[in-house]
Amino acid sequence: IFSFDLDFSCVLPPQDFVLEYVVQLAAYPVVVLVTLLIWLSMRWSRTPVSFTAFVNVHGLLLVALLTAMTLAIVRPLQCRNNPNRLFTIASRPNIICWKSQEHQTLVVLAAAGLVAYPVTILAAITYLTRKYPIWLRSGGGIEVMERYRFLFARFRPERYYYGLILCTHNLTVGIIPAALVSFPALQVGIMGIVICLKLIVQILLWPWRLDIANYNDLALSAGLLILLLLASPLLNIDRAETLTFVAILVSIVMIVLPVVAMFAALAVVMARLRPQSKYAAFLCHHKAGAGALCRFFKLVAKKYVKMNIFLDSDELDDLARIFDVVRADTKCLVVVLTAELLNRMWCALEIASAHKYQVPIIPLYCDDYAFPDHDSIDVIESVWTEEQRSTLISFGTSMDDIKAAYKHVRKLKSFALCRSWPLEEQEEKILQIIAESSCCSPGLLGQKLPSSAGSGGARISRILVCVLQVPEAVSTGLILQQMVQLYLRRSTYSLRSVEDVYAATKASCVLVLLTKGVLNDAFFARCLLACRQSAIEFVPVNDGSFQFPLPEFITEVENGMHEVFSNVSPNMGPLLAKTYQALLSILALPLTPHGSSGILERQVSQICQRFRSLEPRRKALNEMDPVDSHVFAEVSAEVVPRSNTSKKEECQGHSEAGSINSDDLWHT
């Protein structure tokens, strides 16, 4: 069965190979039809099977049986030469190839079988692999992607395309015996080359999620290669045709290898002679004001384009020569302008170095940032101590250099980004900056980004993210959303309003970012109450700035005396106190948004292990305690639709009030 070599001669007329071949081609469609009927009948049973499971089962079968199907389909094309100069089918010597009517019929059926099975399967896998990144970036697409876990779930997220490589290898292995049936020695040689290439690719990519699977794949490929080497002396290669063919092939290899080596050496020399920048962009930023935003910037760049971006937290080995990197190894300096950036000594050195050595500079105005005027720039040295000014001079940068660089940046074409914007608008702005820096094709500006706006994103989400609505916490929430969604392949949504909690009927977990001042935020409190009402499990993470409250804090909340009740009904005090206690009783895992990518990946992988179940676990309101139900009803009644303010007004409102309005919330 697994070799797809099904013999129906017991039930079919003898010597009727055409009919037997047709039955073999129709075997799998019959299996699909039978399993489809079984699946339809199980839909009305007590244990229904989802259509996603049905698709995954058959997808796994098609990928596993691709080589066997190909071998079975190409059997009529495996024509072997005989001493009488006639070609006959290798498995049916009584059928003369190309001249008999029976073989011509088999050739037509084989062509139809190749199109229906291997070609269609490989085309579908190619299409799914190409669409995978787009689905991964969109909330709704992840639900569609669940149907194709058989193709992607076995491999590491960054090696999602290995399924296509594996299927192409399997198809090639199935075609080689048919194409070279008369040349067994050549079969062994080319098969060995194909297996060697696959072995090299597997070692370089290390694609499987489990190390044991990688070692198993490695051992199987190496074993098959050894088997071919041991079997090659047993081949009969006395025939002049085979010897001539092998001799020609060896000659080609001996000629091609030196030519390839010569071109490789020439390419290395040309690369060394041609000056190249190591980094396509350098992110100059104030860590406390835009560290998380720059991490998000780098995640977006990695997701859409292939480029190397310098972020100091990822390049700890280069910090000693950071100004040399700006001068010689950077194509473009992106200045992420936040409140304290121009007052930071190291940021001033980076900007002055870029201006001095004519490195292109792109200013990015964050939120409502206003660049200082000329008078403020002229007295910029007052923000630094005497020791700091001496340090600046020791690096060969004078105060006049810094002032000239700042005035130059003020006149440059700039971009503005407000962190209260939706995810797709922020990504579009980042891609515009990348295109402006000439790091990629300008056509990227016209790329349509997947939209996640609207309540549809919440309805299909399995995981929610709840953060304090201040700029850096919002960026940290975006980092969590992106990395968790990539790691788990589950739709993740960052809460924008309390309505989103009630719309998220499929959500079972909420990632709660514990940061400084988060327990004093009214929106955060209402979201936690709504999550508790909906029986959504808390998964807290601590960014390092959160301080656990004293017992007196819980008492104040319970009595409705805390400042959080300026925008929350005091009647919710006891329930909010219970909710805070439930949240704080769970061990919060660490998250370092300003850390290196390696640290973040390890922390996110540990966080994802907390999600014990991703199936919806909802609790009906009438199943709760009567007192809690009454208070929860108040929470639901307080849901207020978000006002339609412009993006500019949102950023200005943040500047005036000190924090974003509790109903003007981030969403992904």
PAMITI-426283 format. One record per residue (C-alpha): y, z, x; residue in three letters. Coordinates in steps of 0.001 Angstrom, whole numbers, plus 500000, padded with zeros to 6 digits. Layout:
BEGIN
   north      up    east   aa
       Y       Z       X  ALA
...
This chain:
BEGIN
   north      up    east   aa
  500000  500000  500000  ILE
  502485  500999  502725  PHE
  501825  497740  504599  SER
  502355  495872  501292  PHE
  499100  494003  501943  ASP
  497780  494112  498397  LEU
  494506  492274  497735  ASP
  494009  491137  494141  PHE
  491060  488809  494824  SER
  488756  491032  492731  CYS
  490693  490307  489547  VAL
  492048  486832  490287  LEU
  490270  483454  490516  PRO
  488646  482955  493954  PRO
  490505  480945  496617  GLN
  493694  480920  494522  ASP
  496106  482133  497184  PHE
  499180  480913  495284  VAL
  498420  483129  492292  LEU
  497576  486051  494556  GLU
  500877  485575  496415  TYR
  502845  485471  493138  VAL
  501214  488733  492052  VAL
  502174  490315  495374  GLN
  505786  489220  494940  LEU
  505871  490634  491409  ALA
  504272  493956  492386  ALA
  507487  495797  493167  TYR
  509395  494660  490031  PRO
  506436  495935  488002  VAL
  506689  499292  489808  VAL
  510430  499406  489022  VAL
  509784  498632  485358  LEU
  507079  501304  485025  VAL
  509195  503978  486726  THR
  512183  502957  484593  LEU
  510162  503493  481440  LEU
  508985  506861  482751  ILE
  512576  507825  483569  TRP
  513772  506795  480099  LEU
  511013  508842  478483  SER
  511915  511875  480605  MET
  515522  511773  479414  ARG
  514382  513349  476149  TRP
  512081  515862  477821  SER
  512867  519413  478890  ARG
  513250  518377  482529  THR
  515348  515187  482509  PRO
  515787  513238  485736  VAL
  519238  511895  486544  SER
  519859  508204  487124  PHE
  521139  509124  490592  THR
  517707  510532  491468  ALA
  516057  507374  490114  PHE
  518270  505150  492298  VAL
  517710  507328  495372  ASN
  513925  507184  495005  VAL
  513848  503407  494812  HIS
  516452  503045  497527  GLY
  514329  505149  499850  LEU
  511257  503048  499002  LEU
  513077  499774  499693  LEU
  514391  500966  503056  VAL
  510974  502330  504063  ALA
  509049  499232  502945  LEU
  511523  496619  504226  LEU
  509404  495672  507261  THR
  506168  495609  505240  ALA
  507785  493489  502508  MET
  509120  491024  505075  THR
  505718  490700  506767  LEU
  504021  490084  503419  ALA
  506606  487545  502260  ILE
  506565  485443  505449  VAL
  502764  485142  505577  ARG
  502799  481555  504195  PRO
  505194  480649  507029  LEU
  502883  481965  509766  GLN
  501330  478626  510720  CYS
  499036  478523  513741  ARG
  498017  475437  515714  ASN
  494335  474518  515806  ASN
  492291  472451  518302  PRO
  492376  469503  515862  ASN
  496200  469513  516066  ARG
  496518  470731  512463  LEU
  498581  473800  511580  PHE
  497045  476255  509122  THR
  498189  479592  507689  ILE
  497121  482352  510077  ALA
  495663  484526  507313  SER
  494241  481564  505321  ARG
  492840  478916  507703  PRO
  491712  476777  504745  ASN
  495347  475985  503792  ILE
  496962  473219  505867  ILE
  500628  473843  506554  CYS
  503444  471482  505495  TRP
  501116  468714  504257  LYS
  499178  470254  501379  SER
  500687  470725  497927  GLN
  499487  474321  497889  GLU
  501421  475181  501054  HIS
  504578  473496  499808  GLN
  504411  475678  496707  THR
  503908  478741  498901  LEU
  506929  477805  501036  VAL
  509147  477623  497934  VAL
  507830  480990  496761  LEU
  508347  482479  500239  ALA
  511957  481261  500315  ALA
  512552  482812  496891  ALA
  510880  486026  498056  GLY
  513042  486196  501189  LEU
  516195  485816  499104  VAL
  515019  488281  496441  ALA
  513859  491017  498810  TYR
  514977  491157  502490  PRO
  518204  489153  502161  VAL
  519317  490900  498963  THR
  518384  494345  500295  ILE
  520242  493797  503570  LEU
  523274  492342  501761  ALA
  523384  495344  499413  ALA
  523097  497779  502334  ILE
  525879  495930  504175  THR
  528116  496143  501099  TYR
  527413  499860  500593  LEU
  528055  500602  504268  THR
  531338  498730  504168  ARG
  532466  500555  501021  LYS
  531355  503976  502261  TYR
  534654  504976  504007  PRO
  536666  503923  500935  ILE
  534443  505953  498612  TRP
  534648  508903  500943  LEU
  538437  508854  500849  ARG
  538603  508790  497052  SER
  537561  511613  494759  GLY
  535885  509427  492126  GLY
  534058  507340  494691  GLY
  532130  510335  495973  ILE
  530336  510578  492644  GLU
  529289  506938  493033  VAL
  528290  507595  496622  MET
  525861  510299  495462  GLU
  523645  507519  494149  ARG
  523214  506187  497663  TYR
  522415  509363  499534  ARG
  519157  507727  500632  PHE
  521253  505516  502909  LEU
  523862  507956  504235  PHE
  522709  511568  503823  ALA
  520135  511427  506629  ARG
  522727  510555  509269  PHE
  525695  512382  510737  ARG
  528960  511629  508897  PRO
  530456  509683  511796  GLU
  527220  507638  512133  ARG
  527002  506618  508484  TYR
  526493  502973  509502  TYR
  523198  503641  511308  TYR
  521256  502897  508120  GLY
  522459  499285  508334  LEU
  521435  499118  512014  ILE
  518019  500539  511184  LEU
  517413  498078  508323  CYS
  518527  495131  510463  THR
  516073  496250  513150  HIS
  513256  496555  510606  ASN
  513979  493107  509187  LEU
  513990  491584  512684  THR
  510655  493239  513464  VAL
  509216  491692  510310  GLY
  510466  488173  511062  ILE
  509373  487941  514719  ILE
  505602  487548  513990  PRO
  506274  484698  511555  ALA
  508696  482872  513831  ALA
  506485  483119  516935  LEU
  502999  483130  515491  VAL
  501822  480457  517961  SER
  503265  482278  520973  PHE
  501756  485805  521120  PRO
  503049  486457  524624  ALA
  506574  485633  523516  LEU
  506131  487880  520477  GLN
  505402  490845  522744  VAL
  508364  490089  525014  GLY
  510945  489664  522268  ILE
  509554  492604  520320  MET
  509926  494733  523455  GLY
  513552  493600  523833  ILE
  514327  494473  520192  VAL
  512731  497911  520512  ILE
  514577  498559  523798  CYS
  517920  497682  522195  LEU
  517185  499947  519241  LYS
  516160  502739  521615  LEU
  519397  502424  523594  ILE
  521519  502428  520436  VAL
  519677  505472  519099  GLN
  520221  507400  522339  ILE
  523915  506498  522496  LEU
  524676  507273  518843  LEU
  522211  510158  518274  TRP
  522634  509400  514566  PRO
  520237  511659  512641  TRP
  521577  514875  511174  ARG
  518665  516916  512543  LEU
  517906  516939  516243  ASP
  514188  516985  515511  ILE
  514595  513662  513669  ALA
  516403  512172  516669  ASN
  513654  513294  519032  TYR
  511006  511988  516639  ASN
  512696  508579  516406  ASP
  513012  508532  520184  LEU
  509328  509365  520688  ALA
  508148  506753  518164  LEU
  510226  503967  519715  SER
  509163  504906  523239  ALA
  505512  505097  522138  GLY
  505685  501675  520525  LEU
  507255  500231  523664  LEU
  504526  501747  525845  ILE
  501886  500337  523480  LEU
  503347  496847  523858  LEU
  503352  497150  527641  LEU
  499745  498314  527704  LEU
  498613  495566  525310  ALA
  500375  492695  527082  SER
  497622  492207  529768  PRO
  495072  491699  526970  LEU
  496836  488582  525672  LEU
  495356  485147  526248  ASN
  498136  483168  527912  ILE
  496110  480350  529382  ASP
  497694  477824  527122  ARG
  500185  475605  528893  ALA
  502688  475732  526026  GLU
  502944  479503  526157  THR
  503247  479576  529942  LEU
  505999  476956  529871  THR
  507878  478751  527091  PHE
  507690  482118  528880  VAL
  508774  480518  532153  ALA
  511831  478999  530480  ILE
  512706  482327  528884  LEU
  512399  484208  532179  VAL
  514567  481599  533890  SER
  517262  482002  531246  ILE
  517208  485778  531692  VAL
  517470  485467  535480  MET
  520488  483181  535102  ILE
  522231  485150  532356  VAL
  521976  488585  534004  LEU
  524089  487724  537118  PRO
  526649  485929  534936  VAL
  526976  488971  532639  VAL
  527275  491301  535652  ALA
  529990  489090  537152  MET
  532021  489024  533916  PHE
  531632  492817  533545  ALA
  532949  493397  537054  ALA
  535832  491010  536394  LEU
  536696  492842  533169  ALA
  536763  496189  535017  VAL
  539082  494789  537688  VAL
  541409  493279  535087  MET
  541513  496549  533151  ALA
  542489  498454  536282  ARG
  545170  495955  537254  LEU
  546690  495858  533771  ARG
  548678  499038  533027  PRO
  547492  500715  529849  GLN
  548558  503839  528023  SER
  545824  506367  527425  LYS
  547366  507576  524149  TYR
  548713  505394  521367  ALA
  550952  508231  520149  ALA
  552072  511670  521307  PHE
  552803  514265  518616  LEU
  555765  516395  519677  CYS
  555895  519381  517322  HIS
  556578  523083  516895  HIS
  553159  524649  516428  LYS
  554206  527281  513875  ALA
  556199  524779  511818  GLY
  554015  521668  511966  ALA
  550773  522444  513813  GLY
  548640  521956  510702  ALA
  550633  518876  509678  LEU
  549951  517251  513057  CYS
  546244  518001  512695  ARG
  546367  516303  509294  PHE
  548265  513381  510881  PHE
  545467  512950  513406  LYS
  542776  513174  510711  LEU
  544467  510414  508706  VAL
  544818  508210  511789  ALA
  541145  508699  512635  LYS
  540150  507871  509067  LYS
  542014  504570  508780  TYR
  542517  503189  512304  VAL
  540935  503573  515725  LYS
  543544  505068  518011  MET
  543856  507901  520517  ASN
  546546  510446  519622  ILE
  547688  513243  521919  PHE
  547690  516633  520223  LEU
  548090  519509  522648  ASP
  545450  521691  520970  SER
  542852  518961  521666  ASP
  543967  518190  525217  GLU
  543938  521602  526853  LEU
  542901  520124  530214  ASP
  546059  517976  530321  ASP
  548627  520657  529532  LEU
  549486  521053  533221  ALA
  550561  517397  533321  ARG
  551850  517105  529779  ILE
  555134  515520  530866  PHE
  553293  512985  533014  ASP
  551343  512094  529869  VAL
  554601  511462  528007  VAL
  556010  509418  530880  ARG
  553019  507269  531866  ALA
  550166  507606  529372  ASP
  551897  507357  525985  THR
  552916  504266  524037  LYS
  555044  506150  521532  CYS
  556419  509668  521013  LEU
  556399  510892  517391  VAL
  558888  513761  517045  VAL
  557834  515916  514070  VAL
  561167  517488  513140  LEU
  561000  520987  511660  THR
  563421  523900  511770  ALA
  562621  525245  515266  GLU
  561546  522099  517096  LEU
  564786  521288  518934  LEU
  565111  524913  520022  ASN
  561733  524885  521798  ARG
  561950  524403  525552  MET
  558725  522407  525917  TRP
  559587  520128  523002  CYS
  562995  519485  524565  ALA
  561282  518507  527824  LEU
  558957  516091  526021  GLU
  561822  514395  524147  ILE
  563980  514211  527286  ALA
  561082  512751  529325  SER
  560455  510062  526695  ALA
  564151  509159  526588  HIS
  564463  509128  530388  LYS
  561459  506817  530903  TYR
  562216  504633  527854  GLN
  559157  505602  525852  VAL
  559697  504566  522187  PRO
  560533  507551  519958  ILE
  559906  507794  516205  ILE
  561565  510747  514417  PRO
  559658  512186  511450  LEU
  561842  514391  509232  TYR
  559630  516976  507531  CYS
  560514  518296  504090  ASP
  564303  518820  503879  ASP
  565043  518949  507619  TYR
  568617  518040  508609  ALA
  569301  516948  512182  PHE
  572072  518981  513900  PRO
  575437  517313  514376  ASP
  576999  516425  517728  HIS
  578868  519728  517982  ASP
  575642  521696  517580  SER
  573884  519513  520153  ILE
  576703  520066  522668  ASP
  576011  523825  522656  VAL
  572212  523555  522548  ILE
  571864  525394  525861  GLU
  572912  528605  524088  SER
  569505  528861  522380  VAL
  567707  529301  525727  TRP
  567790  532150  528181  THR
  568842  531770  531788  GLU
  565200  531820  532856  GLU
  564304  529055  530392  GLN
  567209  526897  531584  ARG
  565982  527376  535150  SER
  562511  526263  534071  THR
  563963  523128  532512  LEU
  565834  522321  535714  ILE
  562663  522922  537778  SER
  561022  520073  535862  PHE
  563888  517760  536804  GLY
  565576  517890  533392  THR
  569199  518890  533060  SER
  571081  520038  529977  MET
  572887  516701  529911  ASP
  569509  514884  529790  ASP
  568428  516953  526789  ILE
  571727  516462  524949  LYS
  571626  512710  525554  ALA
  568016  512555  524326  ALA
  568856  514531  521155  TYR
  571837  512298  520374  LYS
  569630  509260  520950  HIS
  566987  510581  518538  VAL
  569669  511225  515919  ARG
  570573  507492  515869  LYS
  567017  506153  515711  LEU
  565274  504726  512675  LYS
  563444  507652  511083  SER
  560795  508480  508505  PHE
  560795  511329  505991  ALA
  557751  513213  504746  LEU
  557698  515974  502150  CYS
  554571  518103  502074  ARG
  554824  518534  498307  SER
  554016  514851  497926  TRP
  550562  513748  496735  PRO
  547924  513064  499342  LEU
  548034  509280  499067  GLU
  551825  509211  499540  GLU
  551588  511330  502678  GLN
  548808  509115  504035  GLU
  550863  506008  503308  GLU
  553825  507463  505186  LYS
  551647  508334  508189  ILE
  550224  504809  508238  LEU
  553760  503398  508162  GLN
  554580  505476  511233  ILE
  551444  504204  512981  ILE
  552350  500605  512153  ALA
  555935  501162  513335  GLU
  554668  502405  516673  SER
  552837  499049  517110  SER
  549568  500929  517479  CYS
  547826  498755  514936  CYS
  548181  495628  512901  SER
  551256  495513  510652  PRO
  548919  494503  507847  GLY
  548002  498160  507552  LEU
  551262  498671  505662  LEU
  549881  496621  502788  GLY
  546614  498511  502597  GLN
  546034  500031  499181  LYS
  545076  503660  499510  LEU
  542658  505293  497060  PRO
  544558  507325  494520  SER
  543543  510842  493706  SER
  546386  511690  491390  ALA
  545938  512738  487838  GLY
  543547  515058  486078  SER
  540606  512778  486821  GLY
  540439  514194  490333  GLY
  539956  517720  489009  ALA
  537425  516700  486347  ARG
  534983  515210  488818  ILE
  535469  517741  491618  SER
  532697  520050  492755  ARG
  534867  522152  495093  ILE
  538434  523372  494582  LEU
  540953  524464  497213  VAL
  543552  527119  496437  CYS
  546373  527694  498944  VAL
  549832  529245  499060  LEU
  552430  526591  498298  GLN
  554368  526699  501566  VAL
  554410  523650  503869  PRO
  551995  524742  506611  GLU
  549565  526311  504144  ALA
  549633  523069  502136  VAL
  548771  521083  505274  SER
  545993  523547  506072  THR
  544638  523007  502567  GLY
  544642  519267  503194  LEU
  542715  519766  506424  ILE
  540150  521860  504564  LEU
  539897  519309  501760  GLN
  539394  516392  504147  GLN
  536876  518080  506438  MET
  534826  519792  503706  VAL
  534660  516577  501696  GLN
  533515  514687  504796  LEU
  530927  517324  505758  TYR
  529401  517933  502315  LEU
  530097  514527  500735  ARG
  531266  516317  497605  ARG
  534490  515643  495747  SER
  537071  518276  496752  THR
  540378  518895  494967  TYR
  543375  521019  495907  SER
  544795  522841  492886  LEU
  548150  521621  491625  ARG
  548385  523669  488446  SER
  546372  526176  486437  VAL
  545456  523300  484128  GLU
  543452  521799  486982  ASP
  541108  524806  486991  VAL
  540212  524318  483327  TYR
  539879  520542  483838  ALA
  537436  521036  486737  ALA
  534366  521425  484543  THR
  532002  520421  487364  LYS
  533454  522774  489977  ALA
  531321  525699  491120  SER
  533251  526993  494168  CYS
  536866  527456  495157  VAL
  537987  527682  498779  LEU
  540663  530373  498902  VAL
  542946  530289  501934  LEU
  544032  533824  502795  LEU
  547353  533613  504600  THR
  550456  535749  505010  LYS
  552072  536603  501645  GLY
  549466  534857  499536  VAL
  548731  537887  497319  LEU
  552400  538085  496317  ASN
  552446  534550  494893  ASP
  552376  534239  491093  ALA
  550805  530774  491058  PHE
  548033  531939  493380  PHE
  547356  534902  491088  ALA
  547146  532730  487957  ARG
  544808  530278  489676  CYS
  542475  533105  490739  LEU
  542420  534467  487188  LEU
  541608  531025  485803  ALA
  538833  530547  488387  CYS
  537315  533903  487473  ARG
  537460  533017  483797  GLN
  535625  529761  484543  SER
  532970  531567  486644  ALA
  533928  529631  489775  ILE
  532699  531358  492908  GLU
  535252  532466  495538  PHE
  534775  531311  499142  VAL
  537625  532958  501118  PRO
  538785  531824  504556  VAL
  541335  533605  506756  ASN
  543767  531638  508899  ASP
  544456  534685  511097  GLY
  547862  535574  509659  SER
  546514  537424  506603  PHE
  546703  541215  506584  GLN
  544378  543024  504208  PHE
  546396  545204  501792  PRO
  546301  548980  501574  LEU
  544692  550713  498553  PRO
  548169  551386  497182  GLU
  548641  547630  496738  PHE
  545700  547391  494319  ILE
  547050  550406  492411  THR
  550461  548760  492045  GLU
  548871  545538  490819  VAL
  546669  547407  488343  GLU
  549694  549220  486906  ASN
  551725  546002  486674  GLY
  554337  547341  489094  MET
  554039  544746  491861  HIS
  556527  541918  492530  GLU
  553891  539341  491613  VAL
  554480  540258  487957  PHE
  557968  538770  488038  SER
  556251  535547  486874  ASN
  553008  537013  485513  VAL
  552541  539156  482434  SER
  552094  542890  483334  PRO
  549219  542988  480798  ASN
  547157  541119  483360  MET
  547479  543949  485879  GLY
  543978  545480  485497  PRO
  542264  542100  485445  LEU
  544277  540808  488414  LEU
  543409  543958  490356  ALA
  539700  543352  489648  LYS
  540069  539727  490717  THR
  541783  540692  493986  TYR
  539086  543294  494644  GLN
  536355  540715  493983  ALA
  538043  538271  496361  LEU
  538678  540791  499141  LEU
  535156  542199  498935  SER
  533769  538867  500202  ILE
  533697  538401  503960  LEU
  536348  535794  504791  ALA
  535303  533293  507426  LEU
  537827  532391  510126  PRO
  539778  529143  510116  LEU
  542079  528132  512966  THR
  544201  525186  511765  PRO
  546067  525144  515093  HIS
  542848  525140  517134  GLY
  541068  522215  518741  SER
  539054  519713  516738  SER
  535814  521146  518125  GLY
  536674  524669  516965  ILE
  537735  523402  513537  LEU
  534527  521400  513081  GLU
  532380  524428  513920  ARG
  534375  526667  511592  GLN
  534234  524164  508719  VAL
  530471  523749  509175  SER
  530085  527542  508866  GLN
  532327  527554  505783  ILE
  530255  524816  504161  CYS
  527114  526922  504546  GLN
  528666  529332  502043  ARG
  528297  526835  499217  PHE
  524914  527979  497917  ARG
  524990  525688  494896  SER
  527195  522785  493959  LEU
  526037  522565  490344  GLU
  528540  523623  487693  PRO
  528211  527270  486759  ARG
  530540  527864  483809  ARG
  530862  531024  481785  LYS
  531913  530821  478173  ALA
  534944  532805  477102  LEU
  533100  534466  474240  ASN
  530497  535868  476663  GLU
  533093  538043  478438  MET
  534247  541519  477820  ASP
  536588  541528  474765  PRO
  539482  542960  476780  VAL
  539046  540401  479540  ASP
  538788  537607  476981  SER
  542094  538630  475423  HIS
  543832  538677  478805  VAL
  542251  535393  479830  PHE
  543582  533879  476629  ALA
  547035  534876  477827  GLU
  546379  533100  481119  VAL
  545405  529917  479272  SER
  548426  530176  476993  ALA
  550759  530393  479992  GLU
  549724  526998  481354  VAL
  552928  524951  481572  VAL
  552940  521194  482227  PRO
  554458  520186  485522  ARG
  558018  518920  485305  SER
  558725  515361  486362  ASN
  561100  516045  489224  THR
  561676  513560  491965  SER
  560202  514055  495421  LYS
  563654  514563  496918  LYS
  564451  517309  494376  GLU
  561138  518999  495159  GLU
  561983  519224  498867  CYS
  565536  520402  498098  GLN
  564181  523019  495713  GLY
  561927  524295  498455  HIS
  564891  524647  500795  SER
  567005  526580  498281  GLU
  564394  528939  496867  ALA
  562426  529577  500065  GLY
  559135  528438  498503  SER
  557949  525643  496265  ILE
  558112  526345  492545  ASN
  554861  527874  491337  SER
  554309  525036  488855  ASP
  555129  522319  491396  ASP
  551863  522403  493243  LEU
  549964  520464  495810  TRP
  547121  518208  494742  HIS
  544710  515962  496579  THR
